[in-house]
Amino acid sequence: MFDLIKHLVKNDIQHTVSDNGNITITHNLDLEDISGVDTLPDNLTVGGWLDLSGTSITALPDNLTVGGGLYLRGTSITALPDNLTVGGW
């Protein structure tokens, strides 16, 4: 299972974790072609764009909010959750 917090800390990506464990990433999150990315935590917020292209993820988390674009090329995602919010193109 992919450890998002570990990835954020290792790559010095600005983020906050709320008391209830929700993760907010201030800017963009580029996970393109990173091996091991198979899940993301529920209630994740990304302020900029989110690139999951070329990852092994098969479903988006519940209550995902992306302020910019969402890139899913080369993934096995076949459906989008009803509670997905994407602000960009």
Phi and psi restraints in degrees (range 20) as a CNS / XPLOR table:
assign (resid 1 and name C) (resid 2 and name N)
       (resid 2 and name CA) (resid 2 and name C) 1.0 -72.1 20.0 2
assign (resid 2 and name N) (resid 2 and name CA)
       (resid 2 and name C) (resid 3 and name N) 1.0 130.6 20.0 2
assign (resid 2 and name C) (resid 3 and name N)
       (resid 3 and name CA) (resid 3 and name C) 1.0 -98.7 20.0 2
assign (resid 3 and name N) (resid 3 and name CA)
       (resid 3 and name C) (resid 4 and name N) 1.0 95.3 20.0 2
assign (resid 3 and name C) (resid 4 and name N)
       (resid 4 and name CA) (resid 4 and name C) 1.0 -62.7 20.0 2
assign (resid 4 and name N) (resid 4 and name CA)
       (resid 4 and name C) (resid 5 and name N) 1.0 -44.3 20.0 2
assign (resid 4 and name C) (resid 5 and name N)
       (resid 5 and name CA) (resid 5 and name C) 1.0 -59.4 20.0 2
assign (resid 5 and name N) (resid 5 and name CA)
       (resid 5 and name C) (resid 6 and name N) 1.0 -44.7 20.0 2
assign (resid 5 and name C) (resid 6 and name N)
       (resid 6 and name CA) (resid 6 and name C) 1.0 -59.7 20.0 2
assign (resid 6 and name N) (resid 6 and name CA)
       (resid 6 and name C) (resid 7 and name N) 1.0 -42.8 20.0 2
assign (resid 6 and name C) (resid 7 and name N)
       (resid 7 and name CA) (resid 7 and name C) 1.0 -62.8 20.0 2
assign (resid 7 and name N) (resid 7 and name CA)
       (resid 7 and name C) (resid 8 and name N) 1.0 -43.7 20.0 2
assign (resid 7 and name C) (resid 8 and name N)
       (resid 8 and name CA) (resid 8 and name C) 1.0 -63.2 20.0 2
assign (resid 8 and name N) (resid 8 and name CA)
       (resid 8 and name C) (resid 9 and name N) 1.0 -44.2 20.0 2
assign (resid 8 and name C) (resid 9 and name N)
       (resid 9 and name CA) (resid 9 and name C) 1.0 -66.7 20.0 2
assign (resid 9 and name N) (resid 9 and name CA)
       (resid 9 and name C) (resid 10 and name N) 1.0 -47.2 20.0 2
assign (resid 9 and name C) (resid 10 and name N)
       (resid 10 and name CA) (resid 10 and name C) 1.0 -59.2 20.0 2
assign (resid 10 and name N) (resid 10 and name CA)
       (resid 10 and name C) (resid 11 and name N) 1.0 -36.7 20.0 2
assign (resid 10 and name C) (resid 11 and name N)
       (resid 11 and name CA) (resid 11 and name C) 1.0 -100.2 20.0 2
assign (resid 11 and name N) (resid 11 and name CA)
       (resid 11 and name C) (resid 12 and name N) 1.0 12.5 20.0 2
assign (resid 11 and name C) (resid 12 and name N)
       (resid 12 and name CA) (resid 12 and name C) 1.0 51.9 20.0 2
assign (resid 12 and name N) (resid 12 and name CA)
       (resid 12 and name C) (resid 13 and name N) 1.0 46.6 20.0 2
assign (resid 12 and name C) (resid 13 and name N)
       (resid 13 and name CA) (resid 13 and name C) 1.0 -93.9 20.0 2
assign (resid 13 and name N) (resid 13 and name CA)
       (resid 13 and name C) (resid 14 and name N) 1.0 123.2 20.0 2
assign (resid 13 and name C) (resid 14 and name N)
       (resid 14 and name CA) (resid 14 and name C) 1.0 -64.3 20.0 2
assign (resid 14 and name N) (resid 14 and name CA)
       (resid 14 and name C) (resid 15 and name N) 1.0 126.9 20.0 2
assign (resid 14 and name C) (resid 15 and name N)
       (resid 15 and name CA) (resid 15 and name C) 1.0 -158.0 20.0 2
assign (resid 15 and name N) (resid 15 and name CA)
       (resid 15 and name C) (resid 16 and name N) 1.0 164.4 20.0 2
assign (resid 15 and name C) (resid 16 and name N)
       (resid 16 and name CA) (resid 16 and name C) 1.0 -132.2 20.0 2
assign (resid 16 and name N) (resid 16 and name CA)
       (resid 16 and name C) (resid 17 and name N) 1.0 154.0 20.0 2
assign (resid 16 and name C) (resid 17 and name N)
       (resid 17 and name CA) (resid 17 and name C) 1.0 -124.1 20.0 2
assign (resid 17 and name N) (resid 17 and name CA)
       (resid 17 and name C) (resid 18 and name N) 1.0 121.8 20.0 2
assign (resid 17 and name C) (resid 18 and name N)
       (resid 18 and name CA) (resid 18 and name C) 1.0 -75.0 20.0 2
assign (resid 18 and name N) (resid 18 and name CA)
       (resid 18 and name C) (resid 19 and name N) 1.0 170.1 20.0 2
assign (resid 18 and name C) (resid 19 and name N)
       (resid 19 and name CA) (resid 19 and name C) 1.0 -58.1 20.0 2
assign (resid 19 and name N) (resid 19 and name CA)
       (resid 19 and name C) (resid 20 and name N) 1.0 -30.7 20.0 2
assign (resid 19 and name C) (resid 20 and name N)
       (resid 20 and name CA) (resid 20 and name C) 1.0 -92.4 20.0 2
assign (resid 20 and name N) (resid 20 and name CA)
       (resid 20 and name C) (resid 21 and name N) 1.0 9.2 20.0 2
assign (resid 20 and name C) (resid 21 and name N)
       (resid 21 and name CA) (resid 21 and name C) 1.0 91.7 20.0 2
assign (resid 21 and name N) (resid 21 and name CA)
       (resid 21 and name C) (resid 22 and name N) 1.0 0.6 20.0 2
assign (resid 21 and name C) (resid 22 and name N)
       (resid 22 and name CA) (resid 22 and name C) 1.0 -71.3 20.0 2
assign (resid 22 and name N) (resid 22 and name CA)
       (resid 22 and name C) (resid 23 and name N) 1.0 136.7 20.0 2
assign (resid 22 and name C) (resid 23 and name N)
       (resid 23 and name CA) (resid 23 and name C) 1.0 -103.3 20.0 2
assign (resid 23 and name N) (resid 23 and name CA)
       (resid 23 and name C) (resid 24 and name N) 1.0 131.9 20.0 2
assign (resid 23 and name C) (resid 24 and name N)
       (resid 24 and name CA) (resid 24 and name C) 1.0 -121.4 20.0 2
assign (resid 24 and name N) (resid 24 and name CA)
       (resid 24 and name C) (resid 25 and name N) 1.0 123.9 20.0 2
assign (resid 24 and name C) (resid 25 and name N)
       (resid 25 and name CA) (resid 25 and name C) 1.0 -103.7 20.0 2
assign (resid 25 and name N) (resid 25 and name CA)
       (resid 25 and name C) (resid 26 and name N) 1.0 124.9 20.0 2
assign (resid 25 and name C) (resid 26 and name N)
       (resid 26 and name CA) (resid 26 and name C) 1.0 -64.3 20.0 2
assign (resid 26 and name N) (resid 26 and name CA)
       (resid 26 and name C) (resid 27 and name N) 1.0 -42.2 20.0 2
assign (resid 26 and name C) (resid 27 and name N)
       (resid 27 and name CA) (resid 27 and name C) 1.0 -118.0 20.0 2
assign (resid 27 and name N) (resid 27 and name CA)
       (resid 27 and name C) (resid 28 and name N) 1.0 -137.2 20.0 2
assign (resid 27 and name C) (resid 28 and name N)
       (resid 28 and name CA) (resid 28 and name C) 1.0 -82.1 20.0 2
assign (resid 28 and name N) (resid 28 and name CA)
       (resid 28 and name C) (resid 29 and name N) 1.0 156.9 20.0 2
assign (resid 28 and name C) (resid 29 and name N)
       (resid 29 and name CA) (resid 29 and name C) 1.0 -130.4 20.0 2
assign (resid 29 and name N) (resid 29 and name CA)
       (resid 29 and name C) (resid 30 and name N) 1.0 109.1 20.0 2
assign (resid 29 and name C) (resid 30 and name N)
       (resid 30 and name CA) (resid 30 and name C) 1.0 -104.0 20.0 2
assign (resid 30 and name N) (resid 30 and name CA)
       (resid 30 and name C) (resid 31 and name N) 1.0 104.4 20.0 2
assign (resid 30 and name C) (resid 31 and name N)
       (resid 31 and name CA) (resid 31 and name C) 1.0 -111.1 20.0 2
assign (resid 31 and name N) (resid 31 and name CA)
       (resid 31 and name C) (resid 32 and name N) 1.0 13.6 20.0 2
assign (resid 31 and name C) (resid 32 and name N)
       (resid 32 and name CA) (resid 32 and name C) 1.0 -53.3 20.0 2
assign (resid 32 and name N) (resid 32 and name CA)
       (resid 32 and name C) (resid 33 and name N) 1.0 128.7 20.0 2
assign (resid 32 and name C) (resid 33 and name N)
       (resid 33 and name CA) (resid 33 and name C) 1.0 60.0 20.0 2
assign (resid 33 and name N) (resid 33 and name CA)
       (resid 33 and name C) (resid 34 and name N) 1.0 19.8 20.0 2
assign (resid 33 and name C) (resid 34 and name N)
       (resid 34 and name CA) (resid 34 and name C) 1.0 -86.2 20.0 2
assign (resid 34 and name N) (resid 34 and name CA)
       (resid 34 and name C) (resid 35 and name N) 1.0 120.8 20.0 2
assign (resid 34 and name C) (resid 35 and name N)
       (resid 35 and name CA) (resid 35 and name C) 1.0 -68.9 20.0 2
assign (resid 35 and name N) (resid 35 and name CA)
       (resid 35 and name C) (resid 36 and name N) 1.0 146.9 20.0 2
assign (resid 35 and name C) (resid 36 and name N)
       (resid 36 and name CA) (resid 36 and name C) 1.0 92.0 20.0 2
assign (resid 36 and name N) (resid 36 and name CA)
       (resid 36 and name C) (resid 37 and name N) 1.0 -8.6 20.0 2
assign (resid 36 and name C) (resid 37 and name N)
       (resid 37 and name CA) (resid 37 and name C) 1.0 -78.1 20.0 2
assign (resid 37 and name N) (resid 37 and name CA)
       (resid 37 and name C) (resid 38 and name N) 1.0 98.6 20.0 2
assign (resid 37 and name C) (resid 38 and name N)
       (resid 38 and name CA) (resid 38 and name C) 1.0 -119.7 20.0 2
assign (resid 38 and name N) (resid 38 and name CA)
       (resid 38 and name C) (resid 39 and name N) 1.0 -17.7 20.0 2
assign (resid 38 and name C) (resid 39 and name N)
       (resid 39 and name CA) (resid 39 and name C) 1.0 -148.1 20.0 2
assign (resid 39 and name N) (resid 39 and name CA)
       (resid 39 and name C) (resid 40 and name N) 1.0 159.3 20.0 2
assign (resid 39 and name C) (resid 40 and name N)
       (resid 40 and name CA) (resid 40 and name C) 1.0 -130.2 20.0 2
assign (resid 40 and name N) (resid 40 and name CA)
       (resid 40 and name C) (resid 41 and name N) 1.0 153.3 20.0 2
assign (resid 40 and name C) (resid 41 and name N)
       (resid 41 and name CA) (resid 41 and name C) 1.0 -72.6 20.0 2
assign (resid 41 and name N) (resid 41 and name CA)
       (resid 41 and name C) (resid 42 and name N) 1.0 149.3 20.0 2
assign (resid 41 and name C) (resid 42 and name N)
       (resid 42 and name CA) (resid 42 and name C) 1.0 -61.9 20.0 2
assign (resid 42 and name N) (resid 42 and name CA)
       (resid 42 and name C) (resid 43 and name N) 1.0 155.5 20.0 2
assign (resid 42 and name C) (resid 43 and name N)
       (resid 43 and name CA) (resid 43 and name C) 1.0 63.5 20.0 2
assign (resid 43 and name N) (resid 43 and name CA)
       (resid 43 and name C) (resid 44 and name N) 1.0 29.8 20.0 2
assign (resid 43 and name C) (resid 44 and name N)
       (resid 44 and name CA) (resid 44 and name C) 1.0 -80.5 20.0 2
assign (resid 44 and name N) (resid 44 and name CA)
       (resid 44 and name C) (resid 45 and name N) 1.0 136.4 20.0 2
assign (resid 44 and name C) (resid 45 and name N)
       (resid 45 and name CA) (resid 45 and name C) 1.0 -122.3 20.0 2
assign (resid 45 and name N) (resid 45 and name CA)
       (resid 45 and name C) (resid 46 and name N) 1.0 128.2 20.0 2
assign (resid 45 and name C) (resid 46 and name N)
       (resid 46 and name CA) (resid 46 and name C) 1.0 -118.9 20.0 2
assign (resid 46 and name N) (resid 46 and name CA)
       (resid 46 and name C) (resid 47 and name N) 1.0 120.0 20.0 2
assign (resid 46 and name C) (resid 47 and name N)
       (resid 47 and name CA) (resid 47 and name C) 1.0 -67.9 20.0 2
assign (resid 47 and name N) (resid 47 and name CA)
       (resid 47 and name C) (resid 48 and name N) 1.0 -33.4 20.0 2
assign (resid 47 and name C) (resid 48 and name N)
       (resid 48 and name CA) (resid 48 and name C) 1.0 -105.7 20.0 2
assign (resid 48 and name N) (resid 48 and name CA)
       (resid 48 and name C) (resid 49 and name N) 1.0 -137.5 20.0 2
assign (resid 48 and name C) (resid 49 and name N)
       (resid 49 and name CA) (resid 49 and name C) 1.0 -90.8 20.0 2
assign (resid 49 and name N) (resid 49 and name CA)
       (resid 49 and name C) (resid 50 and name N) 1.0 159.7 20.0 2
assign (resid 49 and name C) (resid 50 and name N)
       (resid 50 and name CA) (resid 50 and name C) 1.0 -126.1 20.0 2
assign (resid 50 and name N) (resid 50 and name CA)
       (resid 50 and name C) (resid 51 and name N) 1.0 119.6 20.0 2
assign (resid 50 and name C) (resid 51 and name N)
       (resid 51 and name CA) (resid 51 and name C) 1.0 -112.2 20.0 2
assign (resid 51 and name N) (resid 51 and name CA)
       (resid 51 and name C) (resid 52 and name N) 1.0 112.1 20.0 2
assign (resid 51 and name C) (resid 52 and name N)
       (resid 52 and name CA) (resid 52 and name C) 1.0 -110.7 20.0 2
assign (resid 52 and name N) (resid 52 and name CA)
       (resid 52 and name C) (resid 53 and name N) 1.0 12.3 20.0 2
assign (resid 52 and name C) (resid 53 and name N)
       (resid 53 and name CA) (resid 53 and name C) 1.0 -55.7 20.0 2
assign (resid 53 and name N) (resid 53 and name CA)
       (resid 53 and name C) (resid 54 and name N) 1.0 135.7 20.0 2
assign (resid 53 and name C) (resid 54 and name N)
       (resid 54 and name CA) (resid 54 and name C) 1.0 73.7 20.0 2
assign (resid 54 and name N) (resid 54 and name CA)
       (resid 54 and name C) (resid 55 and name N) 1.0 12.6 20.0 2
assign (resid 54 and name C) (resid 55 and name N)
       (resid 55 and name CA) (resid 55 and name C) 1.0 -95.8 20.0 2
assign (resid 55 and name N) (resid 55 and name CA)
       (resid 55 and name C) (resid 56 and name N) 1.0 171.3 20.0 2
assign (resid 55 and name C) (resid 56 and name N)
       (resid 56 and name CA) (resid 56 and name C) 1.0 -93.9 20.0 2
assign (resid 56 and name N) (resid 56 and name CA)
       (resid 56 and name C) (resid 57 and name N) 1.0 15.2 20.0 2
assign (resid 56 and name C) (resid 57 and name N)
       (resid 57 and name CA) (resid 57 and name C) 1.0 -65.4 20.0 2
assign (resid 57 and name N) (resid 57 and name CA)
       (resid 57 and name C) (resid 58 and name N) 1.0 140.7 20.0 2
assign (resid 57 and name C) (resid 58 and name N)
       (resid 58 and name CA) (resid 58 and name C) 1.0 -116.5 20.0 2
assign (resid 58 and name N) (resid 58 and name CA)
       (resid 58 and name C) (resid 59 and name N) 1.0 -12.9 20.0 2
assign (resid 58 and name C) (resid 59 and name N)
       (resid 59 and name CA) (resid 59 and name C) 1.0 -152.9 20.0 2
assign (resid 59 and name N) (resid 59 and name CA)
       (resid 59 and name C) (resid 60 and name N) 1.0 147.8 20.0 2
assign (resid 59 and name C) (resid 60 and name N)
       (resid 60 and name CA) (resid 60 and name C) 1.0 -86.4 20.0 2
assign (resid 60 and name N) (resid 60 and name CA)
       (resid 60 and name C) (resid 61 and name N) 1.0 151.0 20.0 2
assign (resid 60 and name C) (resid 61 and name N)
       (resid 61 and name CA) (resid 61 and name C) 1.0 -72.7 20.0 2
assign (resid 61 and name N) (resid 61 and name CA)
       (resid 61 and name C) (resid 62 and name N) 1.0 158.8 20.0 2
assign (resid 61 and name C) (resid 62 and name N)
       (resid 62 and name CA) (resid 62 and name C) 1.0 -64.9 20.0 2
assign (resid 62 and name N) (resid 62 and name CA)
       (resid 62 and name C) (resid 63 and name N) 1.0 143.7 20.0 2
assign (resid 62 and name C) (resid 63 and name N)
       (resid 63 and name CA) (resid 63 and name C) 1.0 59.2 20.0 2
assign (resid 63 and name N) (resid 63 and name CA)
       (resid 63 and name C) (resid 64 and name N) 1.0 36.3 20.0 2
assign (resid 63 and name C) (resid 64 and name N)
       (resid 64 and name CA) (resid 64 and name C) 1.0 -75.3 20.0 2
assign (resid 64 and name N) (resid 64 and name CA)
       (resid 64 and name C) (resid 65 and name N) 1.0 130.9 20.0 2
assign (resid 64 and name C) (resid 65 and name N)
       (resid 65 and name CA) (resid 65 and name C) 1.0 -123.3 20.0 2
assign (resid 65 and name N) (resid 65 and name CA)
       (resid 65 and name C) (resid 66 and name N) 1.0 125.7 20.0 2
assign (resid 65 and name C) (resid 66 and name N)
       (resid 66 and name CA) (resid 66 and name C) 1.0 -125.0 20.0 2
assign (resid 66 and name N) (resid 66 and name CA)
       (resid 66 and name C) (resid 67 and name N) 1.0 122.9 20.0 2
assign (resid 66 and name C) (resid 67 and name N)
       (resid 67 and name CA) (resid 67 and name C) 1.0 -74.5 20.0 2
assign (resid 67 and name N) (resid 67 and name CA)
       (resid 67 and name C) (resid 68 and name N) 1.0 -29.0 20.0 2
assign (resid 67 and name C) (resid 68 and name N)
       (resid 68 and name CA) (resid 68 and name C) 1.0 -110.4 20.0 2
assign (resid 68 and name N) (resid 68 and name CA)
       (resid 68 and name C) (resid 69 and name N) 1.0 -136.8 20.0 2
assign (resid 68 and name C) (resid 69 and name N)
       (resid 69 and name CA) (resid 69 and name C) 1.0 -85.5 20.0 2
assign (resid 69 and name N) (resid 69 and name CA)
       (resid 69 and name C) (resid 70 and name N) 1.0 158.5 20.0 2
assign (resid 69 and name C) (resid 70 and name N)
       (resid 70 and name CA) (resid 70 and name C) 1.0 -122.7 20.0 2
assign (resid 70 and name N) (resid 70 and name CA)
       (resid 70 and name C) (resid 71 and name N) 1.0 119.7 20.0 2
assign (resid 70 and name C) (resid 71 and name N)
       (resid 71 and name CA) (resid 71 and name C) 1.0 -113.2 20.0 2
assign (resid 71 and name N) (resid 71 and name CA)
       (resid 71 and name C) (resid 72 and name N) 1.0 120.5 20.0 2
assign (resid 71 and name C) (resid 72 and name N)
       (resid 72 and name CA) (resid 72 and name C) 1.0 -124.8 20.0 2
assign (resid 72 and name N) (resid 72 and name CA)
       (resid 72 and name C) (resid 73 and name N) 1.0 11.7 20.0 2
assign (resid 72 and name C) (resid 73 and name N)
       (resid 73 and name CA) (resid 73 and name C) 1.0 -54.9 20.0 2
assign (resid 73 and name N) (resid 73 and name CA)
       (resid 73 and name C) (resid 74 and name N) 1.0 134.9 20.0 2
assign (resid 73 and name C) (resid 74 and name N)
       (resid 74 and name CA) (resid 74 and name C) 1.0 75.9 20.0 2
assign (resid 74 and name N) (resid 74 and name CA)
       (resid 74 and name C) (resid 75 and name N) 1.0 16.7 20.0 2
assign (resid 74 and name C) (resid 75 and name N)
       (resid 75 and name CA) (resid 75 and name C) 1.0 -103.5 20.0 2
assign (resid 75 and name N) (resid 75 and name CA)
       (resid 75 and name C) (resid 76 and name N) 1.0 173.2 20.0 2
assign (resid 75 and name C) (resid 76 and name N)
       (resid 76 and name CA) (resid 76 and name C) 1.0 -100.2 20.0 2
assign (resid 76 and name N) (resid 76 and name CA)
       (resid 76 and name C) (resid 77 and name N) 1.0 18.2 20.0 2
assign (resid 76 and name C) (resid 77 and name N)
       (resid 77 and name CA) (resid 77 and name C) 1.0 -72.1 20.0 2
assign (resid 77 and name N) (resid 77 and name CA)
       (resid 77 and name C) (resid 78 and name N) 1.0 125.5 20.0 2
assign (resid 77 and name C) (resid 78 and name N)
       (resid 78 and name CA) (resid 78 and name C) 1.0 -115.6 20.0 2
assign (resid 78 and name N) (resid 78 and name CA)
       (resid 78 and name C) (resid 79 and name N) 1.0 -9.4 20.0 2
assign (resid 78 and name C) (resid 79 and name N)
       (resid 79 and name CA) (resid 79 and name C) 1.0 -146.3 20.0 2
assign (resid 79 and name N) (resid 79 and name CA)
       (resid 79 and name C) (resid 80 and name N) 1.0 152.2 20.0 2
assign (resid 79 and name C) (resid 80 and name N)
       (resid 80 and name CA) (resid 80 and name C) 1.0 -108.9 20.0 2
assign (resid 80 and name N) (resid 80 and name CA)
       (resid 80 and name C) (resid 81 and name N) 1.0 139.6 20.0 2
assign (resid 80 and name C) (resid 81 and name N)
       (resid 81 and name CA) (resid 81 and name C) 1.0 -68.9 20.0 2
assign (resid 81 and name N) (resid 81 and name CA)
       (resid 81 and name C) (resid 82 and name N) 1.0 149.7 20.0 2
assign (resid 81 and name C) (resid 82 and name N)
       (resid 82 and name CA) (resid 82 and name C) 1.0 -61.5 20.0 2
assign (resid 82 and name N) (resid 82 and name CA)
       (resid 82 and name C) (resid 83 and name N) 1.0 -29.9 20.0 2
assign (resid 82 and name C) (resid 83 and name N)
       (resid 83 and name CA) (resid 83 and name C) 1.0 -96.8 20.0 2
assign (resid 83 and name N) (resid 83 and name CA)
       (resid 83 and name C) (resid 84 and name N) 1.0 22.8 20.0 2
assign (resid 83 and name C) (resid 84 and name N)
       (resid 84 and name CA) (resid 84 and name C) 1.0 -79.7 20.0 2
assign (resid 84 and name N) (resid 84 and name CA)
       (resid 84 and name C) (resid 85 and name N) 1.0 135.1 20.0 2
assign (resid 84 and name C) (resid 85 and name N)
       (resid 85 and name CA) (resid 85 and name C) 1.0 -124.0 20.0 2
assign (resid 85 and name N) (resid 85 and name CA)
       (resid 85 and name C) (resid 86 and name N) 1.0 123.4 20.0 2
assign (resid 85 and name C) (resid 86 and name N)
       (resid 86 and name CA) (resid 86 and name C) 1.0 -128.9 20.0 2
assign (resid 86 and name N) (resid 86 and name CA)
       (resid 86 and name C) (resid 87 and name N) 1.0 124.4 20.0 2
assign (resid 86 and name C) (resid 87 and name N)
       (resid 87 and name CA) (resid 87 and name C) 1.0 -93.3 20.0 2
assign (resid 87 and name N) (resid 87 and name CA)
       (resid 87 and name C) (resid 88 and name N) 1.0 -23.5 20.0 2
assign (resid 87 and name C) (resid 88 and name N)
       (resid 88 and name CA) (resid 88 and name C) 1.0 -101.0 20.0 2
assign (resid 88 and name N) (resid 88 and name CA)
       (resid 88 and name C) (resid 89 and name N) 1.0 -159.8 20.0 2
